Amino acid sequence: MESKAIHVIGHHELIILFALAGINGTVIESTEEIMRTFRELIADETINIIIIATKLPDTMIKELLRFRIVHISPLVVYLPLLDAWKAYFRDITYEYIADSLEEVIS
């Protein structure tokens, strides 16, 4: 039986997070890169699941939905909330650093 793979598209921090679980990914910097990478991945028959872990414009979401309706494989999973997690993590990190500096300065 042929092995199938999962691939993640997202920001650097999220790609590292998924890599820790053994899942390959592609770091993206622009919306154009997302769609180019997506098209490359759907052409790759070894990819069974594509996880898009970044917020997308409405036009791209509609294109992904059309793809999911027409195609059985690969399964496309859209996780926009993981991008919000990144901002939340940065806020907590900033607060921790600010509190630590305040204690040192006081």
C-alpha distance (Angstrom), angle and dihedral (degrees) to the residues before:
residue distance angle dihedral
M1 . . .
E2 3.81 . .
S3 3.79 116.4 .
K4 3.79 115.4 -121.3
A5 3.78 125.0 -154.7
I6 3.78 140.8 -145.1
H7 3.79 118.7 -135.9
V8 3.82 128.8 -169.5
I9 3.79 127.8 -152.1
G10 3.80 115.6 -161.7
H11 3.77 150.2 91.1
H12 3.80 122.8 -35.4
E13 3.82 96.7 -100.4
L14 3.80 93.1 51.6
I15 3.79 93.0 46.8
I16 3.82 88.8 54.6
L17 3.81 90.4 48.9
F18 3.81 92.1 53.0
A19 3.82 91.2 42.9
L20 3.80 88.3 61.1
A21 3.81 86.2 61.9
G22 3.81 91.0 49.3
I23 3.81 96.2 -103.0
N24 3.81 118.8 136.4
G25 3.76 120.4 -133.5
T26 3.76 148.2 175.1
V27 3.79 122.7 -126.9
I28 3.80 112.0 -135.3
E29 3.79 130.2 -163.7
S30 3.81 102.5 179.5
T31 3.79 141.3 28.2
E32 3.80 90.1 -111.8
E33 3.80 89.3 59.1
I34 3.80 90.7 51.2
M35 3.79 94.1 57.8
R36 3.82 94.2 40.5
T37 3.81 90.3 51.3
F38 3.81 91.4 44.2
R39 3.80 91.5 53.7
E40 3.81 90.9 48.8
L41 3.80 91.3 50.3
I42 3.80 96.0 49.0
A43 3.81 88.2 53.5
D44 3.83 90.6 53.6
E45 3.81 107.4 89.3
T46 3.81 92.3 -160.8
I47 3.82 91.2 66.2
N48 3.79 112.8 89.5
I49 3.83 100.7 167.3
I50 3.81 129.6 30.1
I51 3.80 117.0 -165.3
I52 3.79 115.8 -162.7
A53 3.80 105.3 -161.9
T54 3.78 102.8 -179.3
K55 3.78 136.9 75.3
L56 3.80 113.4 -89.9
P57 3.80 133.7 -161.2
D58 3.82 114.9 -104.3
T59 3.81 92.6 -107.4
M60 3.81 91.2 59.2
I61 3.78 92.2 45.5
K62 3.81 89.2 55.0
E63 3.81 90.7 49.8
L64 3.82 90.5 50.9
L65 3.80 91.4 48.9
R66 3.81 90.9 51.1
F67 3.80 89.3 50.7
R68 3.83 91.7 50.2
I69 3.80 91.6 50.5
V70 3.81 94.3 51.1
H71 3.83 101.1 36.7
I72 3.78 130.8 55.8
S73 3.79 95.0 -165.6
P74 2.91 139.4 75.3
L75 3.77 97.8 33.2
V76 3.82 109.3 -133.5
V77 3.80 116.6 -149.4
Y78 3.80 118.7 -169.5
L79 3.82 115.4 -157.7
P80 3.82 108.8 175.0
L81 3.81 92.9 161.0
L82 3.80 91.8 68.9
D83 3.79 87.2 68.8
A84 3.82 88.8 55.2
W85 3.81 88.4 51.3
K86 3.80 88.7 60.2
A87 3.83 91.5 56.2
Y88 3.81 90.7 45.9
F89 3.81 91.2 51.0
R90 3.80 90.8 50.5
D91 3.83 90.3 51.3
I92 3.81 92.4 51.3
T93 3.80 91.4 46.3
Y94 3.80 90.9 49.9
E95 3.82 91.5 49.6
Y96 3.81 91.4 49.5
I97 3.81 92.3 50.6
A98 3.81 92.3 45.6
D99 3.82 91.7 49.7
S100 3.81 91.5 47.8
L101 3.80 92.1 49.7
E102 3.79 90.8 48.2
E103 3.81 90.3 53.9
V104 3.81 91.9 48.9
I105 3.80 93.6 47.5
S106 3.83 94.4 45.9
